[in-house]
Each structure stands twice: as structure tokens, then as C-alpha cells.
Amino acid sequence: MARYGGGFGGFGGNNMQALMKQAQKMQEDALKAKEEVENSEHEGKASGGLVSVVVNGNGVLKSIHLDPQVVDPDDTELLEDMITAAYNAANQKAQEFKNSKMGNLGGLI
């Protein structure tokens, strides 16, 4: 009669425990990274800082700051373009941060 270790196709009890601990640590790391992403803030600026926006790590807009000199009621299109540019810059930073924190964690969360 052949013996195969703990009954799990060659995985002994210690190996299985080690795998479970490793999986639990990976899940904890994934949750920590997710929290860091959600709590992070990234600023994007346009027109030399006259317009700035802040987004969180998921790209959710948190705030907008407009220097009073960019508010021209006769040229709202320029202001809209500057806000869009600042948002896109902030969102790109947020995505890069998110990828750096969560890229290797795949579908663990």
C-alpha cells in the first residue's frame, strides 16, 4: 500500500498550512492596497496651475480650484478645457498609483 502524505495528492499538512497562510497574506495585502488607493489623492494642474483638481485613487473628483483670473464669463469654453486638462492629469496620476499598488494582485479583492 502506497503512502501519499496528508491525503491531498502529495500535500502534507504543513505544506497546506503554509499555502493557506500565504493566500491569507496575499488577501490582506490586496485589501491594504485597495484601501491605500481609495484614500490616496492626486492633483492635476493646467495652465500653469491656474486650474487644479484633486481626485482619489479611483479617479473620483474630490475638489477643483480656480484662480480668479481664469473666470471670464465671455470665455467659458477655455475654462472648461482647462478643467478637463487638469482632471485628466490628476486621473492619470491616480491610475498610475493604482496600477503600482494593485497591478500584481489581480483578482484577489
N, C-alpha and C positions, 0 to 999 in steps of 0.2 A: 504494500500500500504506500503510495507516494504522499509526501507531505508538501504543502504549498504555503506555509506561513499563514497568517491570520484569516484565511478564508476569503480574501479579496483579490484573487488572481495574482498572488505573489506579494501583495502589500501587507506587511506586518502591521501590528497595532501602532508601533512607534512611527512608521512612515505615514500612516493615515493621519495620525495626530499632528504630525509636522505639516502635512498638506493642509489640514483644516486650519491650523494656526496661520499658515501663510495666506490662505484665502481670506481669513478674517482680517489680517493686517492690510491686505490689499483693499478690502472693502472699507476699512477705517480710513485709509489713505485717500480713497476716492471721495468719501464723504467730506473729509477735511478740505480737499482740493475744491470740491463743489462750493463749500462754504466760503473759502477764500475768494473764489471767482465772484460769488454773489455779493460779497462785502467790499470788493475792490472798486476803486473809482479811477477813471481815466479821462484826462482832459484833452480836448482838441481845440485848436485856435485857428482863426482865419484872419486875413487882412492885418497881419502884424499884431495880433492879439486884441484887436478891436471887438471881435466877437469870439466868445469861448463857450464851450459846452462841456458838461461832465456827464458821463454815462457810467453805469456799473459794468461789471464783467460780462453780463449777458446782453449788453447793448441798450439797456433801458435808460432813457434820458432822465437825468437827475436834476440838472439845472442849466440855465442859459444866462450868460452875462453879456450885455450890450453896452459898449461905450456910448455915451450920449451923442457923440459926434457922428455916429453911423445912422442915427434915426432921422431920416429925411422923408417926410410924408410924400414928397413928389417922386421918390425913387425906392419904393418898397421892393421892387424886383431885385435890386442889388443886395439889399439886406437879406432877403430870402436866400439868395445864392451864398452869401457869407455864412449864414446859419447852417445851411446844408453842408458846406465845405467843412465847417468846424465839427459838425456832428459826424460826418464821415471819417474825419481824422481821429476823433475820440473812439468811435466804434471800431476802427481798425486796430487801435492800441488794445482795446478790450478783447477783441478776438485773438490777437497775438498772445495776450496774457492767458486767456482761457485755454488756448491750444498748448501753451507751455505747461500749464498746471494739469490739464486733463487729457492731453493727447495720447499718452501711453496707457490710460486707464480704461479706454474702450467702453464697453457696456457694463461696467461694474456698478453703476449707480442708476 
